[in-house]
Amino acid sequence: MSSTPPTAGRQSSRRWLALGLIATAQFFVIMDTSIIGVALPKMQADLGFTAQGLSWVFNAYVVAFGGLLLLGGRLSDLLGARRIFSTGWAVLAAGSLVAGLAQNGPVELIGRVVQGAGSALIAPAALTLLFTTFGATPKELTKALALYGAAAPAGGTAGVFLGGVLTQYASWPWVFFINIPLAAAVLALTPAVMPAGARTRGSLDIAGAVTVTGGLGALVFAIVQAPHSGWTSPTTVTAALAGVVLLALFVVLQARLRQPLMRLGIFRAPNLAAANGAQFLLGAAWIPMFFFINLYLQQVLGLGAFASGAALLPLTVTIMVGMVVAAPKLIARFGPKTMTVAGLATLAAGLVWLSLIRPDGTFLVDVLPATLVTAAGMAMAFIPSLGLALSSAAPHEGGLAAGIVNTNYQVGSALGLAGMTAVAAAFGGTGADVASLTDGFSAGLLGAAAIAATGAALTAAWLRNASPAHQASDAASAGEPEHASA
């Protein structure tokens, strides 16, 4: 009678425990963007924020997170993903401590920036570790990506609940302090369960890091600032121009340097650009939907923040079940291209349905069925496009690939939200009556549907339907062999 060797069993258990830590990282990175929502009014009263300044408690995190993702990915390749993963958690814990202890607005924003920097190290390192751990077996990789992807909506919804509970029954600093014991647990477990990961020989491109971080940071700053100060205001225009100039300089540097931060040739890998385009447009369509439905539930239907979070539980559960149970089977049967296209098209259809919301509507009629369709589309599109974006790169550039795909999704989300917020405002989304608000939200949802439909069309024309194994093989042959094992 044969049996599984004890060593093999321990290695398998360790791999799935590693996945648990990676999914936990995704859960908390996303949760940190939503957990502060309910706490903002009390933070404003205690720390003296103005109404506009208060928005930067959220935006400071987003700017730092979006601007530093490429640097985090490159550091994962140079120094090892496990080391950067641990460093990111230490930085996140430090930022959480500063944000929770803050006695004034500027210190609070510094804490949020540090939190964003920690998340920018964690996110690409986590994806690199996931691919390192499961990339050799396409079926297991798909399952691991499904669990990783399901952690994002769970974190977003949990943040709303947990933020309400902590703010009501403890105090607002605990929305930050909660990260500290979790970070300590992750730091204790990481050396035992995570692979060290490969390290690339070379030096860090400091000029590239400064220009891309500054460029992305300035561009995201312009995007999140525009709805408050105006798209043509000096602040917005100056930040946007600075971002464009710095990013253009970054591209010039990457083309000339021998060891750049981001080797431009990586985009010659099959499917890498197309899969990242799908992730960009997916974020640009999905985040505005989540934003407008929250506003519709609260400002039109009259639900509180906590009740709105509860109302979105069916959407969250649908995404999680779709990603974990349905998506791996469907990808195995139909292929990643077909599923990405079908998912984006389904998301577009759900958003069109959702745009039919009424001023005198109800959750059961106007929100629930349409959001379940959008959730199904997100579940179908996210996993295959993410898998292709990661597996298209050579193994020694896994951190860079993870940084690129995270950056695309985050910048796409910020651009989509800013653009659709402007569309909603143009159609009455800032009005005082529920009819005007509903018209504006409906216009923003239709705009998001157009983005998703564009994504489906471009993906159908641009993406190749290759298996992850073939993608990895093609990427390895296209990459440059400048790497060494850790």
Backbone torsions as a table, in degrees:
resi	resn	phi	psi	omega
1	MET	NA	129.6	-179.0
2	SER	-90.9	156.6	177.2
3	SER	-148.1	160.4	178.9
4	THR	-73.4	127.9	178.9
5	PRO	-56.4	140.8	-179.4
6	PRO	-55.6	-37.9	-179.2
7	THR	-63.5	-42.4	179.2
8	ALA	-63.3	-40.0	178.6
9	GLY	-63.4	-41.6	178.7
10	ARG	-65.4	-40.4	179.2
11	GLN	-63.8	-40.4	178.4
12	SER	-63.8	-44.4	178.7
13	SER	-62.0	-39.6	-179.5
14	ARG	-65.7	-38.0	179.3
15	ARG	-62.9	-43.1	-178.3
16	TRP	-74.7	-27.7	171.8
17	LEU	-67.8	-38.5	175.1
18	ALA	-59.8	-42.2	177.7
19	LEU	-61.9	-37.4	176.9
20	GLY	-59.5	-41.8	177.8
21	LEU	-67.6	-38.5	179.7
22	ILE	-65.6	-43.9	177.6
23	ALA	-65.1	-36.9	176.3
24	THR	-61.0	-39.4	177.8
25	ALA	-60.9	-47.2	178.9
26	GLN	-61.9	-42.1	179.8
27	PHE	-56.8	-48.4	-174.7
28	PHE	-78.6	-31.6	175.7
29	VAL	-60.6	-42.5	178.8
30	ILE	-75.6	-38.8	-179.6
31	MET	-59.9	-35.5	-178.0
32	ASP	-66.9	-15.8	175.3
33	THR	-85.5	-20.6	-175.0
34	SER	-112.0	-20.5	-172.5
35	ILE	-69.0	-22.4	-175.9
36	ILE	-83.2	-11.3	-172.3
37	GLY	-55.3	-51.2	-178.2
38	VAL	-68.9	-26.9	-176.4
39	ALA	-81.3	-12.9	-171.9
40	LEU	-58.1	-44.9	-179.8
41	PRO	-58.3	-41.8	179.1
42	LYS	-70.2	-34.8	175.9
43	MET	-64.5	-39.2	178.9
44	GLN	-62.0	-43.3	-179.8
45	ALA	-66.7	-40.0	-175.3
46	ASP	-79.8	-34.1	-173.0
47	LEU	-104.8	-5.5	174.5
48	GLY	77.1	29.3	177.0
49	PHE	-72.1	145.4	166.4
50	THR	-76.9	170.8	-179.7
51	ALA	-60.7	-43.2	179.8
52	GLN	-73.8	-39.3	180.0
53	GLY	-63.5	-29.6	-179.3
54	LEU	-62.4	-33.2	-178.9
55	SER	-62.2	-22.6	-178.3
56	TRP	-77.3	-10.0	170.0
57	VAL	-63.0	-34.8	174.0
58	PHE	-83.6	-46.9	-172.3
59	ASN	-67.6	-33.3	179.5
60	ALA	-59.7	-38.8	176.7
61	TYR	-65.5	-46.0	-177.1
62	VAL	-63.9	-43.3	-179.1
63	VAL	-62.5	-47.1	-179.9
64	ALA	-65.6	-42.6	-179.3
65	PHE	-62.8	-52.2	-178.6
66	GLY	-66.2	-36.5	-175.8
67	GLY	-75.3	-24.4	-173.1
68	LEU	-106.5	2.4	-176.1
69	LEU	-63.1	-42.6	179.3
70	LEU	-63.8	-40.8	177.6
71	LEU	-62.9	-41.6	177.7
72	GLY	-61.2	-40.4	178.1
73	GLY	-65.3	-42.5	179.5
74	ARG	-66.2	-40.3	177.5
75	LEU	-62.8	-34.3	176.7
76	SER	-61.4	-39.7	178.8
77	ASP	-70.4	-39.1	-175.6
78	LEU	-76.7	-42.4	-170.8
79	LEU	-108.0	-7.4	-177.3
80	GLY	101.2	132.1	-174.3
81	ALA	-64.1	-37.7	-178.4
82	ARG	-63.2	-42.1	-179.6
83	ARG	-63.7	-43.5	-179.6
84	ILE	-70.0	-36.3	175.8
85	PHE	-57.7	-48.1	179.1
86	SER	-65.4	-42.6	178.7
87	THR	-59.9	-42.1	179.2
88	GLY	-59.9	-41.7	178.2
89	TRP	-66.1	-37.7	177.2
90	ALA	-64.3	-42.0	178.7
91	VAL	-66.0	-42.6	178.6
92	LEU	-61.0	-41.7	178.5
93	ALA	-63.4	-42.3	179.1
94	ALA	-62.9	-44.6	178.1
95	GLY	-62.7	-38.4	179.2
96	SER	-64.7	-39.7	178.5
97	LEU	-63.9	-45.4	179.0
98	VAL	-62.2	-45.5	-178.4
99	ALA	-64.5	-38.1	-179.2
100	GLY	-72.6	-30.3	-178.7
101	LEU	-91.1	-4.0	-174.0
102	ALA	-58.8	138.5	177.7
103	GLN	-111.1	-1.5	177.9
104	ASN	-151.5	168.8	-175.5
105	GLY	-61.5	-49.8	-178.2
106	PRO	-57.9	-41.5	179.0
107	VAL	-66.3	-37.9	177.3
108	GLU	-59.8	-43.7	-179.3
109	LEU	-68.5	-34.6	175.5
110	ILE	-61.7	-43.6	178.3
111	GLY	-60.4	-40.4	179.8
112	ARG	-68.1	-37.0	176.5
113	VAL	-62.9	-43.7	179.3
114	VAL	-64.4	-40.1	175.1
115	GLN	-58.3	-45.6	179.5
116	GLY	-62.5	-38.6	177.7
117	ALA	-64.4	-41.3	177.3
118	GLY	-61.9	-43.3	178.9
119	SER	-64.8	-33.9	178.5
120	ALA	-67.9	-24.6	172.7
121	LEU	-81.4	-39.6	-176.3
122	ILE	-67.1	-47.6	-168.9
123	ALA	-60.5	-53.8	179.6
124	PRO	-69.1	-33.8	177.7
125	ALA	-64.8	-39.3	179.5
126	ALA	-63.4	-44.2	178.9
127	LEU	-65.6	-38.2	177.5
128	THR	-62.7	-44.2	178.5
129	LEU	-63.9	-38.2	177.5
130	LEU	-61.2	-47.3	-178.2
131	PHE	-69.4	-35.7	176.8
132	THR	-63.2	-39.2	-175.7
133	THR	-77.1	-36.7	-172.3
134	PHE	-119.4	-2.5	-172.4
135	GLY	-64.6	-22.1	-177.2
136	ALA	-73.0	-19.8	-178.7
137	THR	-121.8	102.4	-175.6
138	PRO	-52.9	-39.3	-178.7
139	LYS	-65.0	-43.1	178.9
140	GLU	-70.2	-34.4	178.0
141	LEU	-62.0	-44.2	179.3
142	THR	-61.4	-42.5	178.8
143	LYS	-64.5	-42.0	179.7
144	ALA	-65.1	-41.7	177.7
145	LEU	-63.9	-35.4	178.7
146	ALA	-63.3	-45.5	178.3
147	LEU	-65.3	-39.7	177.1
148	TYR	-62.8	-46.7	-179.0
149	GLY	-64.6	-36.8	-179.3
150	ALA	-67.2	-22.8	179.8
151	ALA	-67.8	-24.8	-177.4
152	ALA	-67.7	-56.0	178.0
153	PRO	-63.2	-32.2	176.8
154	ALA	-62.7	-42.8	178.4
155	GLY	-65.1	-40.7	179.5
156	GLY	-62.5	-44.6	179.8
157	THR	-71.8	-42.2	179.7
158	ALA	-61.1	-33.9	179.1
159	GLY	-60.3	-40.9	178.9
160	VAL	-63.7	-47.3	180.0
161	PHE	-62.9	-52.7	-173.8
162	LEU	-65.4	-38.1	177.1
163	GLY	-60.4	-41.1	178.5
164	GLY	-66.1	-44.3	-178.7
165	VAL	-64.6	-47.7	-177.3
166	LEU	-66.5	-40.2	-179.3
167	THR	-67.1	-38.7	-176.6
168	GLN	-77.7	-40.1	-171.6
169	TYR	-105.3	-12.2	175.3
170	ALA	-122.6	-103.9	174.2
171	SER	-164.1	163.0	-173.0
172	TRP	-60.2	-31.3	178.9
173	PRO	-57.7	-22.2	-177.8
174	TRP	-72.4	-14.3	173.4
175	VAL	-68.4	-18.7	175.1
176	PHE	-98.9	-42.3	-176.7
177	PHE	-61.2	-26.0	-177.5
178	ILE	-61.3	-24.0	179.6
179	ASN	-70.5	-25.5	-169.5
180	ILE	-69.4	-51.4	177.7
181	PRO	-64.0	-33.7	178.1
182	LEU	-65.9	-42.5	178.4
183	ALA	-60.9	-40.0	178.9
184	ALA	-62.4	-41.2	179.4
185	ALA	-65.9	-43.2	179.5
186	VAL	-63.7	-42.7	179.6
187	LEU	-63.4	-33.9	179.5
188	ALA	-72.3	-35.4	-175.5
189	LEU	-86.6	-27.9	-171.9
190	THR	-56.2	-47.8	-178.3
191	PRO	-60.1	-28.7	-175.7
192	ALA	-83.1	-27.7	-171.9
193	VAL	-116.8	-19.3	-176.1
194	MET	-92.6	139.2	170.8
195	PRO	-69.5	149.8	-179.0
196	ALA	-66.0	-33.8	-178.0
197	GLY	85.1	155.2	178.7
198	ALA	-72.9	155.5	175.4
199	ARG	-125.0	138.1	179.4
200	THR	-90.1	134.9	174.4
201	ARG	-73.2	137.7	177.8
202	GLY	146.5	179.5	179.9
203	SER	-112.5	159.9	179.3
204	LEU	-78.4	131.5	177.4
205	ASP	-77.8	92.1	-175.6
206	ILE	-64.6	-45.1	-179.7
207	ALA	-60.9	-42.8	177.8
208	GLY	-64.0	-41.0	179.9
209	ALA	-62.7	-42.1	-179.0
210	VAL	-66.7	-45.5	-175.6
211	THR	-70.1	-41.6	-178.7
212	VAL	-72.7	-38.5	178.4
213	THR	-66.9	-45.4	177.6
214	GLY	-63.8	-41.7	-179.4
215	GLY	-65.6	-48.9	178.7
216	LEU	-65.3	-40.9	178.5
217	GLY	-61.3	-44.1	179.4
218	ALA	-65.8	-39.6	-179.3
219	LEU	-67.3	-45.2	177.5
220	VAL	-64.6	-38.2	176.0
221	PHE	-57.7	-46.0	179.6
222	ALA	-62.1	-39.8	-177.8
223	ILE	-65.7	-46.6	-176.8
224	VAL	-77.9	-21.8	179.6
225	GLN	-82.5	-29.6	-172.6
226	ALA	-55.6	-44.8	-179.3
227	PRO	-60.7	-23.6	-178.9
228	HIS	-91.3	-46.1	-174.1
229	SER	-99.8	-9.6	179.7
230	GLY	102.2	145.2	-177.0
231	TRP	-69.2	-23.9	-178.6
232	THR	-106.9	10.1	179.3
233	SER	-68.7	153.2	179.3
234	PRO	-55.6	-39.3	-179.2
235	THR	-62.5	-47.8	-178.5
236	THR	-65.6	-47.3	-176.9
237	VAL	-64.9	-43.1	-179.9
238	THR	-63.1	-44.9	179.4
239	ALA	-64.0	-42.3	-179.8
240	ALA	-64.4	-44.0	178.8
241	LEU	-64.4	-41.8	177.7
242	ALA	-61.2	-41.3	178.2
243	GLY	-62.2	-44.9	-179.8
244	VAL	-63.8	-44.1	-179.6
245	VAL	-63.8	-45.4	-179.6
246	LEU	-65.0	-38.9	178.7
247	LEU	-69.5	-36.3	175.8
248	ALA	-64.7	-41.2	177.2
249	LEU	-63.8	-37.6	177.3
250	PHE	-59.9	-45.9	180.0
251	VAL	-61.9	-42.3	178.9
252	VAL	-61.4	-44.6	179.4
253	LEU	-62.7	-41.8	-178.0
254	GLN	-65.7	-30.6	179.3
255	ALA	-74.8	-22.9	-173.7
256	ARG	-103.4	-28.1	-174.6
257	LEU	-76.9	148.9	179.0
258	ARG	-75.2	-36.6	178.5
259	GLN	-124.7	76.7	-176.0
260	PRO	-75.6	164.1	174.7
261	LEU	-64.8	-40.5	179.1
262	MET	-132.1	105.9	178.3
263	ARG	-64.9	117.0	-175.6
264	LEU	-63.0	-26.2	179.0
265	GLY	-64.7	-14.1	179.1
266	ILE	-59.8	-27.5	-178.2
267	PHE	-76.0	-6.0	172.7
268	ARG	-79.7	-13.1	178.1
269	ALA	-62.2	135.2	-177.8
270	PRO	-54.7	130.3	172.0
271	ASN	77.4	-10.0	-175.1
272	LEU	-64.1	-47.6	-179.9
273	ALA	-66.4	-42.0	-178.4
274	ALA	-65.3	-43.5	-179.6
275	ALA	-66.5	-37.4	176.3
276	ASN	-67.7	-35.4	174.9
277	GLY	-62.0	-40.2	177.6
278	ALA	-63.3	-43.1	178.4
279	GLN	-64.2	-40.0	178.0
280	PHE	-58.6	-50.2	-177.1
281	LEU	-72.6	-30.4	176.3
282	LEU	-63.6	-46.2	176.3
283	GLY	-63.3	-39.6	-178.4
284	ALA	-65.8	-26.2	178.4
285	ALA	-91.9	-38.3	-171.5
286	TRP	-74.7	-46.7	-175.0
287	ILE	-63.7	-42.6	174.8
288	PRO	-59.4	-37.9	177.7
289	MET	-58.8	-48.7	-179.4
290	PHE	-61.1	-40.7	-178.6
291	PHE	-64.5	-50.4	-175.7
292	PHE	-69.6	-35.7	179.3
293	ILE	-67.8	-37.2	174.2
294	ASN	-60.2	-44.0	179.1
295	LEU	-66.3	-40.8	179.4
296	TYR	-62.8	-43.7	179.9
297	LEU	-62.6	-38.1	-174.9
298	GLN	-88.5	-47.1	-171.9
299	GLN	-85.8	-25.8	-179.2
300	VAL	-104.9	-50.1	-179.7
301	LEU	-83.1	-13.0	172.9
302	GLY	82.1	18.2	177.9
303	LEU	-80.1	151.1	173.6
304	GLY	-77.9	172.5	-177.7
305	ALA	-61.3	-43.0	-179.0
306	PHE	-66.6	-42.7	178.9
307	ALA	-65.5	-34.1	176.9
308	SER	-64.8	-40.4	176.0
309	GLY	-61.0	-40.4	178.1
310	ALA	-65.2	-37.0	-179.3
311	ALA	-65.4	-24.6	-179.6
312	LEU	-91.1	1.4	178.2
313	LEU	-59.5	-42.6	178.6
314	PRO	-59.1	-38.1	177.0
315	LEU	-62.7	-44.9	-179.1
316	THR	-63.3	-45.4	-179.8
317	VAL	-62.7	-40.2	179.0
318	THR	-61.8	-43.6	178.6
319	ILE	-62.8	-46.0	-176.9
320	MET	-63.9	-46.0	178.6
321	VAL	-65.6	-40.9	179.4
322	GLY	-62.0	-42.4	-178.8
323	MET	-71.7	-42.0	-173.5
324	VAL	-82.0	-39.9	-173.0
325	VAL	-99.0	-53.1	-171.0
326	ALA	-83.0	-45.4	-172.6
327	ALA	-57.1	-47.7	-179.6
328	PRO	-58.3	-40.1	179.8
329	LYS	-68.3	-40.9	-179.2
330	LEU	-69.1	-37.8	177.7
331	ILE	-65.0	-41.3	178.7
332	ALA	-62.6	-33.5	-177.3
333	ARG	-84.3	-43.5	-171.6
334	PHE	-107.7	-15.8	-179.9
335	GLY	94.2	155.3	-175.2
336	PRO	-66.5	-35.0	-179.7
337	LYS	-64.4	-50.6	-178.4
338	THR	-58.0	-41.7	-178.1
339	MET	-70.3	-37.0	177.9
340	THR	-64.7	-45.8	179.2
341	VAL	-63.4	-47.5	-179.6
342	ALA	-62.1	-39.0	179.9
343	GLY	-65.1	-45.3	178.6
344	LEU	-64.8	-39.1	177.8
345	ALA	-65.8	-40.7	177.8
346	THR	-65.3	-40.8	176.4
347	LEU	-60.1	-43.1	178.6
348	ALA	-61.2	-43.8	179.4
349	ALA	-62.9	-42.8	178.6
350	GLY	-63.3	-37.5	179.4
351	LEU	-68.7	-37.9	175.2
352	VAL	-61.6	-45.4	177.4
353	TRP	-60.2	-42.8	-178.6
354	LEU	-65.8	-28.4	-179.5
355	SER	-67.9	-8.6	179.1
356	LEU	-84.1	10.9	178.1
357	ILE	-52.2	148.2	-176.5
358	ARG	-119.7	151.5	176.8
359	PRO	-59.9	-32.3	179.7
360	ASP	-106.6	30.1	-175.5
361	GLY	-77.0	180.0	177.2
362	THR	-131.4	159.5	179.6
363	PHE	-63.1	-44.1	-175.0
364	LEU	-66.7	-31.0	-177.5
365	VAL	-95.9	-47.2	-169.9
366	ASP	-89.9	-22.9	-172.2
367	VAL	-115.1	-54.6	-169.3
368	LEU	-55.3	-56.7	-174.9
369	PRO	-63.3	-40.6	-178.1
370	ALA	-68.7	-38.7	179.3
371	THR	-67.2	-30.6	176.6
372	LEU	-66.4	-34.3	176.4
373	VAL	-68.2	-44.0	178.4
374	THR	-63.0	-37.5	178.8
375	ALA	-63.2	-41.3	177.7
376	ALA	-62.0	-40.6	178.4
377	GLY	-64.3	-43.0	178.2
378	MET	-61.9	-43.6	-179.4
379	ALA	-62.3	-37.6	-178.9
380	MET	-73.0	-36.7	-171.6
381	ALA	-89.1	-33.2	-169.7
382	PHE	-67.0	-49.9	-173.5
383	ILE	-64.5	-50.3	-178.5
384	PRO	-66.0	-37.7	179.8
385	SER	-69.6	-37.5	176.4
386	LEU	-65.9	-43.9	179.1
387	GLY	-60.3	-42.3	179.1
388	LEU	-67.2	-38.8	179.6
389	ALA	-63.3	-35.8	-179.5
390	LEU	-80.0	-44.4	-173.9
391	SER	-77.8	-10.6	-179.8
392	SER	-76.7	-19.2	-178.2
393	ALA	-90.1	156.9	174.0
394	ALA	-65.4	150.8	-175.7
395	PRO	-54.7	-39.0	-176.1
396	HIS	-75.0	-4.6	176.5
397	GLU	-115.0	26.2	-179.4
398	GLY	-62.0	-40.8	178.4
399	GLY	-63.8	-41.6	177.9
400	LEU	-62.7	-45.0	179.2
401	ALA	-60.7	-41.3	178.4
402	ALA	-64.7	-40.6	177.2
403	GLY	-63.8	-39.8	-180.0
404	ILE	-64.8	-47.1	-176.5
405	VAL	-69.2	-38.6	175.3
406	ASN	-62.3	-41.9	179.5
407	THR	-63.0	-44.8	-179.9
408	ASN	-60.3	-44.5	-179.0
409	TYR	-65.8	-43.5	-177.5
410	GLN	-68.2	-44.7	179.4
411	VAL	-67.9	-38.8	175.0
412	GLY	-59.5	-41.8	178.4
413	SER	-62.0	-45.5	-179.0
414	ALA	-65.9	-43.9	178.5
415	LEU	-64.0	-46.3	-179.6
416	GLY	-61.7	-43.5	-179.7
417	LEU	-64.9	-44.4	179.9
418	ALA	-64.0	-44.7	-179.5
419	GLY	-64.8	-45.5	-178.5
420	MET	-72.4	-28.1	173.3
421	THR	-64.1	-40.1	177.1
422	ALA	-65.3	-40.7	177.3
423	VAL	-62.0	-45.7	179.7
424	ALA	-60.8	-42.0	179.8
425	ALA	-63.4	-37.9	-179.5
426	ALA	-65.7	-24.9	-178.9
427	PHE	-107.2	20.0	172.7
428	GLY	103.6	9.2	-175.2
429	GLY	-67.8	-8.1	176.4
430	THR	-108.3	12.0	-177.9
431	GLY	-69.1	168.3	-177.7
432	ALA	-90.4	-21.7	-178.2
433	ASP	-101.2	156.2	-174.2
434	VAL	-67.0	-28.0	179.0
435	ALA	-66.4	-45.0	178.5
436	SER	-65.2	-42.9	178.3
437	LEU	-59.1	-45.0	-178.8
438	THR	-63.6	-40.4	177.5
439	ASP	-60.4	-42.4	179.8
440	GLY	-66.4	-45.2	178.8
441	PHE	-62.4	-39.6	179.2
442	SER	-61.9	-42.3	178.6
443	ALA	-63.8	-41.9	178.3
444	GLY	-63.3	-38.1	178.4
445	LEU	-68.4	-37.5	175.8
446	LEU	-65.2	-38.2	176.4
447	GLY	-63.2	-41.3	176.7
448	ALA	-64.1	-36.2	176.4
449	ALA	-62.7	-39.8	177.9
450	ALA	-63.5	-37.8	177.5
451	ILE	-63.7	-46.2	179.9
452	ALA	-63.6	-40.8	178.7
453	ALA	-64.8	-38.8	175.7
454	THR	-62.5	-41.1	177.2
455	GLY	-60.7	-41.7	178.9
456	ALA	-63.0	-43.4	-178.8
457	ALA	-66.5	-45.9	-179.3
458	LEU	-66.1	-39.2	179.5
459	THR	-65.3	-39.9	178.6
460	ALA	-62.0	-35.2	-177.4
461	ALA	-85.7	-25.4	-166.0
462	TRP	-108.9	-32.1	-171.5
463	LEU	-84.8	140.7	174.2
464	ARG	-94.6	146.7	-178.8
465	ASN	-96.9	78.9	179.8
466	ALA	-115.3	153.2	179.0
467	SER	-74.8	156.7	176.9
468	PRO	-55.8	-35.8	-179.7
469	ALA	-64.1	-43.6	177.9
470	HIS	-67.2	-37.9	178.2
471	GLN	-59.7	-46.2	-178.9
472	ALA	-63.2	-39.0	179.8
473	SER	-65.2	-45.7	178.9
474	ASP	-63.1	-41.0	-179.2
475	ALA	-65.0	-39.0	-179.0
476	ALA	-64.1	-38.5	179.2
477	SER	-72.7	-25.3	179.9
478	ALA	-87.3	-19.4	-175.5
479	GLY	-79.2	170.2	177.4
480	GLU	-99.2	131.7	-173.4
481	PRO	-81.2	55.7	178.6
482	GLU	-104.3	65.5	-179.2
483	HIS	-147.9	163.4	179.2
484	ALA	-143.5	152.4	178.5
485	SER	-73.2	150.4	178.5
486	ALA	-75.3	NA	NA
